[in-house]
């Protein structure tokens, strides 16, 4: 089962952006599998909520989400979606991340600098 983020234009949504719908469609078409759309919602304070439109119980779920453009929003959507799939009893969850967020911060370049790529990997 492939999941992708479907954004519907609305005043509340602002511009969190489609992470990569073209890639999700191309991968699903190539593999001959349907996509399961998700409906994200952005609240007035900036918090994000994501609802999966179909059951994922006992399914192998592949989430296609890029870390490009709105990096923090896309990362939170991915984390929330992974959590939603776990809560919904998905068998396995694989995150397909073509552009890994914070990958440039993969080592310390000065003292007291965080290794943010490691932090993101641990969160996933």
Secondary structure as UniProt FT lines:
FT   STRAND          2..6
FT   TURN            11..15
FT   HELIX           21..31
FT   STRAND          35..42
FT   TURN            44..45
FT   STRAND          48..52
FT   TURN            57..58
FT   STRAND          60..64
FT   HELIX           71..87
FT   TURN            88..89
FT   STRAND          92..96
FT   TURN            101..104
FT   TURN            111..112
FT   HELIX           116..123
//
